[in-house]
Amino acid sequence: MHFPVNIPLGSAVIPAHFVFETLAYFAGYRYYTYLRRQGYDTISTDKRLIIFIGAAFGAFAGSHIVGVLEHPEFLSKLNIFYFMGNKTIIGGMLGGLIGVELTKRQIGVTVSSGDLMVYPLILAMVIGRIGCFLAGLEDGTYGIQSTLPWAINFGDGIHRHPTNLYEILFWIMLWLALFLIERKLEFTNGSRFKVFMVAYLLFRFFIEFIKPDYFFSFGLSVIQLVCVAGILYYYKVFLYTSKLIKS
């Protein structure tokens, strides 16, 4: 396979990454609307829209801020183009979380707004990471050099960990685990989203060790520090696991 993968369209080509990223947003939103029609949502449509707007602003800011800080050695190049050209999912997720919580506080919503989004987000992440994989080196989501039999040459002659494929596998396993748990048990309000976030934060913390990140002298990267901050925010998930499931 030649990277990056492009889709021919007449005399032009469309990057597969762009196609899959667009499809991720579309499929995730359609899945969310389907789930909302199937169940009872205690949050009104108007307030859902306001929460979405808060999430979007938070995700935009968090994604680009963490994306810029991910490579502190290049901060001297900081300008609007560099800011817009750097983004990361983990920053987007935590930024979106902050945006949602601040918005909910302003409009008086106290119930979880994230539980309904878990499965749509997983679907969107799987599709989006396929696009990241097809983008090869351009996307920056590849891993360090590896001699494992499934290591992939993304175009520079170096066989690397396909960390974007590892993440797809993680999302599929998390989806299956949540599905099997909910066949027999019921999460308390907000617990499905908490498990979703904690699982991803832990995954990203450990997977970063096999990615070519900038690591500080104490051995951690900016992404890992952000993951630690998110895990500390959800510390109750580890201390009070029995409260995640309804008795």
C-alpha positions in Angstrom: 0.0 0.0 0.0 1.2 3.5 -0.9 0.8 6.2 1.7 -0.9 8.6 1.9 -3.9 7.0 0.3 -5.9 9.3 -2.1 -9.2 8.7 -3.8 -9.2 9.5 -7.5 -12.0 11.8 -8.7 -11.8 12.5 -12.4 -8.5 14.4 -12.9 -8.2 15.3 -9.2 -7.8 13.3 -6.0 -9.4 13.5 -2.6 -7.3 12.6 0.5 -8.8 9.5 2.1 -8.2 11.1 5.4 -10.6 13.9 4.6 -13.2 11.5 3.4 -13.1 9.3 6.5 -12.9 12.3 8.9 -16.1 13.7 7.2 -17.7 10.3 7.3 -16.8 10.0 11.0 -18.7 13.2 11.9 -21.7 12.2 9.8 -22.0 8.6 11.0 -21.4 9.6 14.6 -24.2 12.2 14.5 -26.6 9.9 12.7 -26.0 7.2 15.2 -26.6 9.7 18.1 -29.9 10.8 16.6 -30.9 7.1 16.1 -30.2 6.3 19.8 -32.0 9.4 21.0 -35.1 8.4 19.1 -34.9 4.9 20.6 -34.7 6.0 24.3 -35.9 8.7 26.6 -33.7 11.8 26.8 -34.3 13.9 29.9 -32.5 16.9 28.2 -34.7 18.9 25.9 -33.7 19.4 22.2 -33.0 23.1 22.8 -30.7 22.5 25.7 -29.0 19.6 23.8 -28.2 22.1 21.0 -26.7 24.6 23.5 -24.6 21.8 25.1 -23.4 20.8 21.6 -22.3 24.4 20.9 -20.4 24.5 24.3 -18.8 21.2 23.5 -17.8 22.4 20.0 -16.1 25.5 21.3 -14.4 23.6 24.1 -13.2 20.9 21.7 -11.9 23.4 19.2 -9.9 25.3 21.8 -8.6 22.2 23.7 -7.6 20.4 20.5 -5.5 23.2 19.1 -4.0 24.3 22.4 -2.8 20.8 23.4 -1.8 20.2 19.7 0.5 23.2 19.8 1.9 22.4 23.3 2.5 18.8 22.1 5.7 20.0 20.5 7.1 22.7 22.9 10.3 22.8 20.9 8.4 24.5 18.1 6.6 27.1 20.2 8.9 29.8 18.7 7.0 29.3 15.4 3.6 30.0 17.0 1.3 32.0 14.8 -2.3 31.6 13.6 -1.4 29.1 10.9 0.7 27.0 13.2 -2.1 27.1 15.8 -4.8 26.0 13.3 -2.5 23.3 11.8 -2.0 21.5 15.0 -4.7 19.6 16.9 -5.1 16.4 18.9 -8.1 14.3 19.8 -7.2 14.0 23.5 -7.2 17.8 23.8 -10.4 18.0 21.9 -12.1 15.5 24.2 -11.1 17.2 27.4 -11.7 20.6 26.0 -15.1 19.5 25.0 -15.7 18.1 28.4 -14.9 21.4 30.0 -17.1 23.2 27.5 -20.0 20.9 28.3 -19.7 21.2 32.0 -19.5 25.0 31.9 -22.5 25.1 29.6 -24.6 22.8 31.7 -23.9 24.8 34.8 -25.1 28.0 33.0 -28.4 26.4 31.7 -29.1 24.3 34.8 -28.7 20.8 33.5 -27.7 18.4 36.2 -28.1 15.0 34.5 -25.5 13.4 32.3 -25.3 14.5 28.8 -22.5 12.2 27.8 -23.9 8.8 28.3 -25.9 9.1 25.1 -22.8 10.1 23.2 -20.6 7.2 24.1 -21.4 4.7 21.3 -21.6 7.4 18.6 -18.2 8.7 19.7 -16.7 5.3 19.5 -18.1 4.8 16.0 -16.8 8.2 14.9 -13.3 7.4 16.4 -13.1 4.1 14.7 -13.9 5.6 11.3 -11.7 8.7 11.9 -8.7 6.6 12.9 -9.0 4.6 9.6 -8.5 7.9 7.9 -5.5 8.7 10.1 -4.0 5.3 9.1 -4.5 6.0 5.4 -2.9 9.4 5.8 0.4 7.7 6.7 3.1 10.1 7.9 1.1 13.2 7.1 -1.2 12.7 10.0 1.4 12.2 12.7 -0.4 9.4 14.5 2.1 6.6 13.7 4.4 5.0 16.2 8.1 4.5 16.7 10.3 2.1 14.7 9.5 -1.6 15.3 10.6 -5.0 14.2 7.3 -6.6 14.9 5.9 -8.6 12.0 2.9 -6.2 11.7 5.0 -3.1 11.7 4.2 -0.9 8.7 6.3 1.2 6.4 4.3 4.5 6.0 6.4 5.7 3.1 9.8 6.7 4.6 11.3 3.2 4.6 11.0 2.8 8.4 8.7 0.1 9.8 6.7 1.5 12.6 4.1 0.6 15.2 0.7 1.2 13.5 -0.6 3.0 16.6 -3.7 4.2 14.8 -4.7 0.6 14.2 -4.0 -0.2 17.8 -6.4 2.5 18.7 -9.1 1.1 16.4 -8.7 -2.2 18.1 -9.0 -0.5 21.5 -12.2 1.2 20.5 -13.8 -2.0 19.2 -12.8 -3.9 22.4 -14.2 -1.1 24.6 -17.5 -1.1 22.6 -17.8 -4.8 23.0 -17.0 -4.6 26.8 -19.6 -1.9 27.4 -22.2 -3.8 25.3 -21.6 -7.1 27.3 -21.7 -5.2 30.6 -25.0 -3.5 29.8 -26.6 -6.8 28.7 -26.7 -7.8 32.4 -26.1 -4.5 34.4 -27.2 -0.9 34.2 -24.8 2.0 34.6 -25.7 4.8 37.0 -26.3 8.3 35.5 -23.1 9.5 33.9 -21.1 6.3 34.6 -21.0 5.0 31.0 -19.3 8.2 29.9 -16.9 8.2 32.8 -15.8 4.7 32.0 -15.4 5.7 28.4 -13.2 8.7 29.2 -11.1 6.9 31.8 -10.5 3.9 29.5 -9.3 6.2 26.7 -7.1 8.4 28.9 -5.4 5.3 30.3 -5.0 3.9 26.8 -3.5 7.1 25.4 -1.2 7.5 28.4 0.5 4.1 27.7 0.3 4.1 23.9 2.3 7.4 23.9 5.4 5.6 25.0 5.6 4.0 21.6 5.0 7.2 19.6 7.7 9.7 18.6 6.6 12.4 21.0 8.6 15.1 22.7 9.3 13.8 26.2 10.4 16.0 29.0 13.4 15.1 31.2 11.1 13.4 33.7 10.0 10.9 31.0 6.5 12.1 30.1 5.0 14.0 27.1 2.5 16.8 27.0 -0.2 14.3 25.9 0.6 12.1 28.9 0.4 15.0 31.3 -3.0 15.9 29.9 -4.1 12.3 30.3 -2.9 12.4 34.0 -4.9 15.6 34.5 -8.0 13.9 33.1 -7.5 10.8 35.1 -7.2 12.8 38.3 -10.5 14.6 37.4 -12.1 11.2 37.3 -10.4 9.8 40.4 -13.8 8.8 41.9 -14.2 6.2 39.2 -11.2 4.3 40.8 -12.3 4.8 44.4 -16.0 4.1 44.1 -16.4 1.5 41.4 -19.4 0.0 43.0 -21.3 3.3 42.4 -20.9 2.9 38.6 -23.6 0.2 38.5 -27.2 0.4 39.7 -28.0 -2.0 42.5 
